[in-house]
Amino acid sequence: MKAKKLRDFVETAVTDLKGQNIVIMDISKMSSIADYMLVVTGTSNRHVRSLAGEVEKRCKEQGVAILGMEGQDGAEWVLLDLGDVIVHVMQAATRKLYDLESLWKLTPAK
């Protein structure tokens, strides 16, 4: 799946499960690790797990390889590496603490 299509596919998955404050950043010119980074907030450990699990499930159904997945146990921050798209599913306090948007000093891709 092409990077933009994968980015949109993941956005749909987290939107369908009521992910909050979705931010998509184009990091293609700043990093070779991925083209896009998607950050989404979940309201609780269960919600974070559900959001990450839904992305994982839909990717597997479409034959998209998940290169790595970390953080499911504590579920304060789950990271999914989909190759061209990196997905950060975070609880609000964790997202505020790490403030990835400011760290990357980017504006949303949309």
trRosetta pair geometry for C-beta under 8 A, 3 or more apart (Angstrom, degrees):
i j d omega theta_ij theta_ji phi_ij phi_ji
1 5 5.1 -125 180 94 94 114
1 6 4.5 121 113 -68 117 93
1 9 6.7 -21 172 -3 154 152
1 62 6.7 26 -50 141 137 128
1 64 5.6 -30 14 -93 127 110
2 5 4.6 80 61 15 85 109
2 6 6.7 -157 89 -10 38 91
2 84 7.7 -65 170 82 36 174
3 6 5.8 -59 -145 38 26 111
3 7 6.2 31 156 -23 64 106
3 28 7.8 72 159 -81 164 124
3 35 4.1 12 -159 54 149 152
3 36 6.2 143 175 -3 102 107
3 84 3.8 -126 -106 167 89 140
3 85 6.7 150 -153 -49 72 88
4 7 5.5 -49 -147 33 32 116
4 8 6.5 28 155 -14 64 106
4 36 7.9 116 -95 -34 45 140
5 8 5.9 -56 -149 40 31 109
5 9 6.1 38 150 -26 65 108
6 9 5.3 -52 -144 34 31 118
6 10 6.4 30 157 -17 65 103
6 36 7.9 172 89 44 96 128
6 64 6.6 135 -123 -129 110 142
6 82 6.2 -179 173 131 132 134
6 83 7.9 -50 170 67 173 98
6 84 5.7 109 57 74 147 116
6 85 5.0 -156 121 -9 114 132
7 10 6.1 -58 -152 36 26 107
7 11 6.4 28 151 -20 62 108
7 24 6.1 87 -175 -150 116 134
7 35 7.6 -92 -53 95 123 106
7 36 4.5 26 -97 63 124 169
7 38 6.6 160 -147 -55 78 119
7 84 7.7 -87 -46 120 88 103
7 85 5.3 176 -82 -98 67 130
7 109 7.8 -32 174 73 151 158
8 11 5.5 -52 -145 36 33 115
8 12 6.4 38 154 -21 65 102
9 12 5.9 -54 -154 32 28 112
9 13 6.7 29 149 -20 61 105
9 58 7.0 -174 164 134 101 126
9 59 8.0 111 128 -88 127 71
9 62 7.2 -50 -166 6 150 172
9 64 7.8 157 106 -41 152 158
10 13 5.5 -52 -150 32 36 114
10 14 6.5 21 158 -8 68 105
10 38 5.6 177 113 25 131 165
10 55 5.7 31 -137 -131 87 112
10 82 7.1 -153 -69 5 136 163
10 85 5.8 -173 -5 141 150 153
10 87 5.7 -139 -169 -86 143 128
11 14 6.3 -62 -147 42 29 99
11 15 6.0 30 155 -21 66 113
11 22 6.2 105 -139 172 88 148
11 24 6.6 -34 -81 -64 123 131
11 38 6.5 -143 -74 -130 77 142
12 15 5.6 -58 -141 39 28 112
12 16 6.2 34 158 -26 64 106
13 16 5.9 -54 -152 29 26 113
13 17 7.0 0 157 3 60 107
13 51 7.9 116 129 -164 92 66
13 54 5.1 168 177 128 103 104
13 55 5.0 127 114 -91 149 64
13 58 4.9 -141 -100 24 130 155
14 17 6.1 -66 -149 49 36 97
14 19 3.5 -11 166 2 96 152
14 22 6.2 139 101 -98 127 124
14 38 7.4 170 10 149 149 132
14 40 4.7 -83 176 -115 152 172
14 51 5.3 42 -125 -157 88 107
14 54 7.3 149 -83 82 49 123
14 55 6.7 4 -57 -64 88 108
14 87 7.9 178 -50 -155 135 124
14 89 7.3 -160 -116 -101 127 106
15 18 7.7 41 -177 -75 34 21
15 19 6.2 -69 -73 42 32 97
15 22 6.7 -46 -73 -30 85 156
16 54 7.2 -155 77 169 110 149
17 47 7.7 159 148 -160 108 79
17 50 5.8 -168 -174 129 142 106
17 51 5.4 -175 92 -97 137 69
17 54 5.2 -180 -32 -2 145 165
18 47 7.8 -70 85 -150 100 118
19 22 5.7 74 112 -69 112 103
19 40 4.0 -6 176 180 131 131
19 41 6.8 134 -175 60 74 46
19 42 6.5 -47 -122 -79 76 68
19 51 5.2 93 -83 -124 108 133
19 89 7.3 -90 -125 -127 124 96
20 40 7.0 123 56 -174 41 76
20 41 4.3 -48 75 73 94 102
20 42 7.4 156 23 -85 92 20
20 43 6.9 81 -3 -58 131 85
20 92 7.9 -15 82 -78 132 99
21 39 7.8 -37 118 114 91 90
21 40 7.0 150 79 -144 65 47
21 41 4.7 34 47 10 110 119
21 95 7.7 127 91 142 138 163
22 38 6.8 -14 -164 -169 91 96
22 39 7.4 158 -151 83 44 52
22 40 4.9 -3 -102 -101 76 92
23 38 7.3 161 84 -154 49 49
23 39 4.8 -6 58 57 97 99
23 40 7.8 -173 24 -71 62 50
23 101 5.8 -27 133 -86 164 121
23 108 5.1 -113 -152 -98 81 104
24 36 6.0 -13 -171 -168 95 117
24 37 7.4 158 -156 81 48 47
24 38 5.1 -14 -104 -103 76 79
24 108 5.9 70 56 -160 61 85
24 109 4.5 -63 109 33 97 113
24 110 6.1 65 51 -12 114 100
25 36 6.7 148 77 -157 49 63
25 37 4.7 -11 59 59 103 95
25 38 7.8 -172 21 -77 69 34
25 39 7.5 30 -4 -3 107 103
25 101 7.0 -180 -63 -118 133 71
25 104 5.9 72 168 105 162 153
25 106 4.5 90 -147 98 118 145
25 107 7.9 149 -118 84 86 24
25 108 6.5 -87 -80 -118 63 41
25 109 6.0 160 -127 -34 17 94
26 29 7.5 40 132 9 96 91
26 35 6.9 -30 -148 164 70 72
26 36 6.0 -35 -104 -100 49 75
26 106 7.2 -168 53 -168 60 139
26 109 4.4 109 -31 -99 94 112
27 30 4.9 -75 -165 55 72 107
27 31 4.8 -4 151 32 111 111
27 33 7.7 -19 114 61 130 89
27 34 6.1 48 70 82 118 85
27 35 6.9 150 61 170 70 20
27 36 6.6 140 20 -116 85 19
27 37 5.2 47 -15 -10 131 106
27 86 8.0 -17 35 28 143 117
27 104 6.5 -71 -100 -155 111 137
27 106 7.0 -91 -84 -56 75 161
28 31 7.6 -83 -118 57 14 66
28 34 7.8 -88 -83 117 62 48
28 35 4.3 12 -79 -138 103 70
28 36 7.5 -7 -43 -52 91 55
30 104 7.0 121 103 -161 164 94
30 106 7.6 -112 -10 -69 153 123
31 34 6.6 10 101 41 117 64
33 86 6.9 23 124 -47 111 133
34 37 6.4 109 89 -65 133 74
34 81 7.7 -136 -70 -146 128 78
34 83 7.0 135 -112 132 88 32
34 84 5.7 115 -153 -174 76 26
34 85 6.0 124 -168 -91 126 12
34 86 4.6 -156 -3 -20 168 97
35 84 4.7 -3 18 -170 108 88
35 85 7.0 -37 59 -70 84 59
36 84 6.7 38 25 144 87 77
36 85 4.8 -12 72 -112 100 79
36 86 7.4 -168 99 29 53 66
36 109 6.8 -36 -126 -33 106 157
37 85 7.5 159 -92 -160 26 59
37 86 4.8 -17 -113 66 77 101
37 87 7.9 173 -161 -81 53 27
37 88 7.0 19 -180 -3 96 107
37 100 7.3 -128 144 152 139 133
37 104 7.1 -177 50 -65 151 166
38 85 6.3 14 -4 -175 109 107
38 86 7.3 178 26 87 66 50
38 87 5.0 -13 66 -113 103 71
38 88 7.1 -176 92 29 53 68
39 88 4.6 -10 -111 67 74 110
39 90 6.8 -14 -165 14 90 116
39 95 6.9 123 173 -134 117 114
39 100 5.6 175 -86 65 146 133
39 101 6.8 -117 38 -54 155 90
40 51 6.3 -151 104 177 131 149
40 87 7.4 -13 14 -168 107 91
40 88 7.3 161 26 87 61 60
40 89 5.5 -17 70 -112 96 68
40 90 7.4 150 81 27 45 70
41 89 8.0 142 -111 -162 13 56
41 90 6.0 -43 -108 78 60 75
41 91 7.0 57 -157 -158 80 19
41 92 5.3 50 -158 -80 130 69
41 95 5.5 -70 -94 -14 99 159
42 47 3.8 172 -177 111 102 98
42 48 3.6 -179 59 -72 152 62
42 49 7.9 144 169 11 168 45
42 50 7.4 147 -138 51 133 87
42 51 5.1 -139 -81 0 120 136
42 75 7.9 -65 82 169 147 96
42 89 5.7 40 -22 174 117 96
42 90 7.0 172 21 82 84 23
42 91 6.0 -53 71 -87 82 57
43 47 4.6 58 45 21 75 165
43 91 7.6 40 174 -132 9 77
43 92 7.6 20 -118 -24 44 108
44 47 4.7 97 47 7 73 102
44 48 7.0 -133 94 -5 38 86
44 91 7.1 37 -122 -113 13 111
45 48 5.8 -56 -149 36 29 111
45 49 6.3 28 153 -17 64 108
45 74 7.4 -107 -128 157 113 45
45 75 4.0 95 -159 90 78 125
45 76 7.0 -34 -100 -66 83 56
45 91 7.2 -22 -70 -68 52 129
46 49 5.7 -56 -149 38 30 112
46 50 6.2 30 153 -21 65 108
46 75 7.4 68 -51 142 22 158
47 50 5.5 -53 -144 37 32 113
47 51 6.3 34 156 -21 65 104
48 51 5.9 -53 -147 34 29 110
48 52 6.4 22 157 -11 63 109
48 75 4.4 146 83 178 120 90
48 76 7.0 130 31 -115 177 11
48 77 7.6 -75 -164 -79 144 17
48 78 5.7 148 161 0 101 112
48 89 5.1 143 -155 136 79 106
48 90 7.0 15 -120 -135 123 8
48 91 5.9 -63 -55 -56 135 78
49 52 6.0 -62 -148 43 28 106
49 53 5.8 28 155 -21 66 114
49 72 6.2 81 -121 -154 89 78
49 75 4.6 -40 -53 -118 91 137
49 78 7.1 126 -95 -45 44 149
50 53 5.6 -57 -140 40 27 113
50 54 6.2 31 158 -23 64 105
51 54 5.9 -55 -149 32 26 110
51 55 6.7 26 153 -16 61 103
51 78 7.7 160 80 55 94 131
51 89 4.7 170 97 -141 123 140
52 55 5.8 -54 -152 35 33 110
52 56 6.3 34 151 -19 66 107
52 69 7.1 124 176 -156 119 115
52 71 8.0 -162 -92 84 166 98
52 72 6.6 -148 100 -98 148 88
52 75 7.8 -142 16 -128 135 87
52 78 4.0 -46 -74 113 152 151
52 80 6.1 168 -146 -44 91 119
52 87 7.5 155 -116 116 76 124
52 89 4.8 -140 -61 34 92 153
53 56 5.5 -54 -146 38 32 114
53 57 6.1 34 155 -21 67 106
54 57 5.6 -50 -142 36 31 112
54 58 6.2 25 161 -13 65 108
55 58 6.2 -60 -145 41 26 105
55 59 6.1 28 157 -21 63 111
55 80 5.7 -163 108 22 137 172
55 82 8.0 -101 163 -60 115 131
55 87 5.9 -155 -176 120 168 173
55 89 7.7 -161 2 -47 138 133
56 59 5.9 -60 -149 36 25 111
56 60 6.4 24 157 -17 63 107
56 66 6.0 9 -128 -75 81 157
56 69 6.6 22 -92 -96 123 153
56 80 6.8 -144 -70 -117 83 137
57 60 6.0 -59 -152 36 28 108
57 61 6.4 28 152 -19 64 108
58 61 5.5 -52 -147 35 34 115
58 62 6.4 19 157 -7 66 110
59 62 6.0 -69 -149 46 30 100
59 64 3.9 -87 -162 72 85 112
59 65 7.7 -78 160 50 115 9
59 66 5.7 101 107 -58 147 98
59 82 6.4 -128 -121 -118 145 118
60 63 7.6 41 -173 -73 30 24
60 64 7.4 -82 -56 54 25 71
60 66 7.3 -36 -63 -13 83 115
64 82 6.2 5 157 -156 120 109
65 82 7.5 140 85 -152 58 60
65 83 6.7 65 75 -33 99 123
66 69 5.8 6 161 -41 126 110
66 80 6.2 -60 -146 -163 106 98
66 81 7.1 107 -174 72 62 61
66 82 6.3 -40 -113 -98 59 69
67 81 4.3 -70 71 108 101 107
67 82 6.8 164 11 -109 93 14
67 83 5.7 119 -23 -59 130 71
68 79 7.3 -4 114 112 100 98
68 80 7.4 168 91 -154 58 37
68 81 4.0 30 48 31 93 122
69 72 6.7 34 143 -37 106 113
69 78 7.0 2 -171 -178 85 97
69 79 7.1 177 -146 89 41 58
69 80 5.2 2 -106 -108 85 72
69 81 7.3 -136 -62 22 48 74
70 78 7.0 173 87 -152 47 54
70 79 4.9 1 54 52 94 101
71 74 6.3 -63 -165 53 71 92
71 75 6.8 124 146 -87 83 30
71 76 7.2 -101 -172 54 114 62
71 77 5.1 -86 -157 93 156 62
71 78 4.2 -162 88 -102 111 49
71 79 5.8 92 7 8 127 76
72 75 6.2 14 -167 -74 36 82
72 78 5.7 57 -78 -115 56 117
74 77 7.7 5 90 32 110 65
75 78 6.2 -7 -126 -47 57 109
75 91 7.7 81 132 -40 70 109
76 90 6.9 15 150 -150 58 68
76 91 5.0 -63 -150 15 64 118
76 93 7.8 -54 -159 72 110 96
76 94 4.7 136 159 -55 99 148
77 88 6.7 -21 -163 -166 93 90
77 89 7.2 153 -155 81 41 53
77 90 4.7 5 -108 -108 79 87
77 91 7.3 -91 -58 16 62 76
77 94 5.0 -144 -56 154 103 148
77 95 8.0 154 -98 -64 99 64
77 98 7.6 58 -102 0 149 150
78 88 7.7 152 79 -157 48 41
78 89 4.5 -10 58 60 96 105
78 90 7.8 -162 26 -70 58 48
79 86 7.0 -15 -166 -175 94 93
79 87 7.0 150 -158 83 45 59
79 88 5.7 -11 -104 -103 75 67
79 89 7.8 -162 -72 25 30 71
80 86 7.4 162 84 -161 55 47
80 87 4.1 -2 55 56 102 110
80 89 7.4 40 -5 -6 103 105
81 86 5.8 -12 -111 -114 63 79
81 87 8.0 -147 -65 26 24 74
82 85 4.5 -7 67 67 118 87
82 86 7.2 -167 28 -82 76 30
82 87 6.5 49 -8 -10 113 105
88 95 7.9 129 132 -106 116 92
88 100 6.3 109 52 -13 168 165
90 94 4.6 -135 -170 91 105 110
90 95 4.0 134 105 -64 133 90
90 98 7.4 -123 -131 41 158 125
91 94 4.8 81 59 14 81 108
91 95 6.9 -154 88 -10 36 91
92 95 5.7 -58 -144 37 28 111
92 96 6.3 27 158 -19 65 107
93 96 5.8 -54 -148 36 29 110
93 97 6.3 32 153 -22 63 108
94 97 5.6 -53 -146 34 31 114
94 98 6.4 7 164 2 66 110
95 98 6.6 -69 -143 49 25 93
95 99 7.4 85 157 -76 56 41
95 100 7.5 -65 -151 9 72 97
96 99 6.5 12 -171 -64 31 84
98 103 7.1 -34 160 -27 74 140
99 102 4.4 -6 149 32 114 113
99 103 6.1 135 103 -26 74 91
100 103 5.1 -55 -142 37 36 119
100 104 6.1 22 164 -8 71 107
101 104 6.4 -65 -150 44 24 98
101 106 6.7 -110 -159 61 64 77
102 105 6.5 25 -172 -77 40 57
